[in-house]
Amino acid sequence: MLKNNFLQHLEYEKRYSSHTVVSYKTDLTQFHLFLKSEFDIEDISEVTHHIIRNWISLLLDSGLTSRTVNRKITTLKSYFKYLLQESVLTENPTRKIISPKNSKKLPGFIEKSKMDQLLNEIKFPDTFEGIRDKLIIDLFYMTGMRLSELLSVSVLDIDLVNSTVKVLGKRNKERIIPLSINLLNQIKNFSEKYKLKSFFFVNFEGKKLTSKKVYTIVNYYLGKVSSIEKRSPHVLRHTFATHMLNNGADINAIKEILGHANLSATQVYTHNTIERLKNIYKQAHPKA
């Protein structure tokens, strides 16, 4: 009865969508079944924060994500708040409940074999646009720079003697990124062939490319080798960092190249490396 009153309150007074109301109903039904089966409780006033914590632990142990569990906690908190307002309860057992932290989604990246295919097998047109687009892909993958940083690169930022490129990152912080000899030659040849004077990545009329245009270029070429859902310049930044770690690069060096202010921002890529090791272990160990 109390549950039904609460659901009607959500639907008619709070104006929640029918989908949301159904979700709340499902969560509360699961919770009441838990109370009955585990503690033989039918009276909601007997619920304590210890009981709720047991329920949360059970949900997490069952394999539900912290995001899903947090949604169910939100349902309980709303329910008990309503019961307090209706004077059914005098204390709120969810007051001491702390929601588990949402697990971070691992950065998406392109597998090395797919990047090799893109860079070595996919044909780019032998035109201004084709050479430029190939260089865009290479520069993202070989330096890990951000989209905004790539768009701001000018001819003067390329140091041909020291094989580096200077970029302006977040909070107007400059950093120097090393370039491979092959990439440096690509840059030099492109610049000289088309007599670039200012910004490096421009259209045929000499106007600086837009973020949307570069995104479209990257999305198009990554789509030729990968079915990953998000095919953006940032995915190439993730790919750079993941491949560097997989090949034994020092995480502090990667932090400096990426321009991260804190090491914690770089450490997220170690999870991709750990997942790779797990997969290798499962495939290679006879008892895995």
N, C-alpha and C positions, 0 to 999 in steps of 0.2 A: 504493500500500500504506500509506504513512504517513498519507495523507489519510483513508483508510478507518478506520485505527486511531484516529485523532483523532475522527472522527465517532462511532465506537462508544463512545469515552471520554465524549463529550458525552451520548450517549443513555442509556448504562447506568450510568455512574459519577456524572456530573453531574446526571442525571435531567432533561435539557432536553426540552422538548416536541418532538414530531415536526415541527411547523411551524418551530421554531427551528433544528433540525438540518438541515432542508431548505434554509433560508436560508444557513446556514454552508456547506453543500455547494455551493450555487450560487455563492457568493462565491469559494470556493477553486478551483472549476472555472474560473471566469473568470480568476482570477489565474494559474493554471497555463497556461492558453491564452495569456495575455499574455506569460508568460516564454518560452514556446516560439516564439511568432510574432515577438516583438520582439528577443529576445536569444538565441534558440536554447538556452535553459537547461532542463534536465530535472532536474538535481541541485539540490535545495532548499538545500544548503549554499553554493551559489554566489550566492545572493541577497544583495544589499547594500541599505542604506537608500536609496542613490541610485536603485536600480531600483524600489523601492517608491514613492519620491516621483514617479518617472516615471509609474507606474501611477495614482497619485492625481491627477496633473495631467491624464492622459488621461480619467479618469472625470469630473472637473469640466468639462473642455472638451466632453465629450459631452452636457452639459446636465443631469446628475444633480444633485440638491440636495445641499447640504453634509450634511444629515441622513442621506441615503442613503449617501454616501461614508463618513461617520463610522461607520456600521454595518459597512461592509465593512472599515474599518481595525480595528474591534474584533474582527472575525473573524480577521484576520491576526495581531493581537497575541495572541489566545488560542491560535492555531495554533503560533506560534513559541515561546510560553511552554511549551506542551506538548512541543515538540521539544527544548527545553532540559532539561526535567524527565526526558525519556526518553534524554538524553545523545546525541541525534542531532546536536545542534549545541553549540558551545561559546560562541557569541555570539548575541545577539538583535538582528537587523537593524531591528526596529521600535522599539528603545529611543530612537532620535533622531527618531522620527516624531511630528510635532505635528498633531493633528487640526484641520481648518479649522473656523472658528467657524460655528455654525448661524445661517443667515440668519433675521432676525426676521420673523415673520408680520405682514403689514400689518394695522392695525386695520380691522375691518369697519365700514362706515358706510352710511347711507341716502342715495341720490342726491337732489339738491335737488328735482327734479321730483316724486319720491315724497313728500318731506316737504311740499311745497306741496299735493299732493293730500290728504295726511292732515289738514293743518291747515285747508284751505280747502273741501274737498269732502266729506270723511267726516262723517257726522252723529253727533254725540254726544247722548245723551238729555238732555232739558231737565229733569233731576232733580239732586238733590244729588250722586249718584254720577257722573252724566254730566258735570256742570260740574267736579267735582273731578278726574275722570280727564283731561279736556281740559287742565286747568291743570297736571297732573302732566307730561303730554307736552310742553306749552309750556315749562314751567320747565326741564326737562331739556335741551330743544333750545336754548333761548334763553340758558342760563347755563352749561351744561356741568358742572353740579355732580354729585357722586357720589350714589349711592343713599342711603348713610348720612347724607349731608349734607342731602338733601331731607327725609328722615324726621325730622330733628332741628329743622327750621325751625319757629319759633314765631311767633305774631302779633307779638311784641316785636322780632323780628329784621327785620321789614319797616320800612324807613324811607321813609314816604310823601313826605316833604319833599325828600329827596335822591335818591329813586328808586333805592334800593339794597336788597340783602338781605345780611345777615351770616350766614355759615356757619362751622361748626366742622369743619375738615378733619383730615387725618392729623396725629398727634402733637399733637392739641389746638391746632392753629394756626388762629387766626381769620383770615378774609379777607372783604373787601367786594366784592360783585359788582354791577355796574350792571344796572338793569332798564329795559326800554323802557316808554314811556308806555302802550302798549296792554296790555302784560303787567301793569304796575302797576295799571291799572284793573281788569283781571280779578281780580287778587288782592284789591283793595279791595272790589269788589262781592261776591265770594265770602265774604270775611270778615264783611262787614256783613249780608249776606242770611241767613247761618246762625249769626250771633253767636258766632264762634269766640273762645275765650278763651285757649287754650294752644297746643298743637301745631296746625300748619296742616293737615296731611294726616291726617285721622281718618275713622273709619267713622261711620255715621249716629247711633251711640250715643255718639260723642265719644271713642272709644278710638283711640289712635295706630295707624296702619296698620303691618302687618308688612312686612318686606322681600319675603317671598313674595308677598304681595298686590300690591304695587307692580310686582313683576316680571311677574305674571300680567296686570296691566292693560296694561303696555307691550307685552308679547309679543302680546296680543290685537289691539291697534290697529296695531302695525307689520305684523302679519300681513295686514292688510287692503290694504296697499299694496306690500309687499315680500316676496320669496321668500328673502331672506337667511337663512342657516341659524340664526344666533344673533340673536335679537330681544330684547335686554336693555336695561335702563337704561344700561349702560355703552356700548352701541352708539350711543345718543343723545349721550353725552358725546364719543365719537369723531366723530360726525356734526357736532356743534357746532364742534369744532376744525378739522376738514377743510374745512367750508364757510367758516369765518372765514378760513383761509389762502387758499382759492381766490378769495376776494373781496379779497385784498390786505392783510389785517390783519397787524400787526407780530407776529412770533413771540414776542417778549418780553412783549407785552401778553397774548397767549393763555396764556403760561406763568403769569402772575400770576392770571388769571381761573380757570384750572384748578387752581391751587394746587400746581403741580409744584415740587419742591425744586431740581431741576436742569434746565437747558435741554435736555439730551439726551433727557429723557422726552417733551418737547414736539416735538422734531425728528423723531420717528418719523412724525408727520403730514405732514411735507413730502414723504414718499415717495408718499403718496396724491395729492398735488398734482402731483408729477412724472409719475406714471402718467396723470393726467388730461391733462396737456400732451402726453404722447406720443400718447394716443388722438386728441386734437384734430389733432395734426400728421399722423398717419396718414390721418385722414379728409379733411383740408383740402389737403394738399400733393399736387399731381398726380404727383410722382415718389416719394412715400412708399411 
